[in-house]
Amino acid sequence: MGSMDAGNCSCGARRNEDIALDLLKFVAATAQVGRPATGSTGFTAATAPKPEDHINQLLELYGRCLKAVGGKA
């Protein structure tokens, strides 16, 4: 009965990570999270967000997606 050993647990965790990544991609694309703000004609952003800010937004969003997929609200 080795088919239900601890090795199968990592498959579920990996699957949740993949699902969370797909969810992150969807939400980020829909909400345009992590993309630099673009100014319209005649208007420019006062300060452009730093790349680190974009990375932090995406990492925070990924953590929230992983919690949502894992059912840990």
PALORO-212714 format. One record per residue (C-alpha): residue in one letter; z, x, y. Coordinates in steps of 0.2 Angstrom, whole numbers, plus 5000, padded with zeros to 4 digits. Example, Ala and Ser with C-alpha at 12.3 -4.5 7.8 and 13.67 -1.06 7.14 Angstrom:
<pts>
a503950624978
s503650684995
</pts>
This chain:
<pts>
m500050005000
g499550145012
s498350035022
m499749965033
d500550135038
a500850205055
g499150265057
n498450095060
c499650065075
s498650195085
c497050095083
g497849945091
a498450055106
r496650135108
r495849965107
n497049895121
e496650055132
d494750015130
i494949835134
a496049885149
l494650005155
d493349875154
l494449755164
l494749895177
k492849915179
f492549735181
v493949705193
a493549865203
a491749815204
t492149635209
a493449685222
q492649845227
v494249945224
g494050125225
r492450125236
p492350195253
a492350075267
t490650065276
g490550015294
s489249885299
t488049925313
g488949975329
f490649985320
t491450125311
a493050145302
a494450215312
t494950325298
a494050345281
p495250325266
k495550495257
p494850515239
e496650535233
d496950355240
h495550285230
i496150375214
n497850305216
q497150135218
l496150145203
l497650225193
e498750085198
l497449955194
y497250025177
g499150025174
r499149835178
c497649805167
l498449895153
k500049795155
a499049635156
v498049675140
g499649725131
g500549565136
k501849655146
a501849565163
</pts>
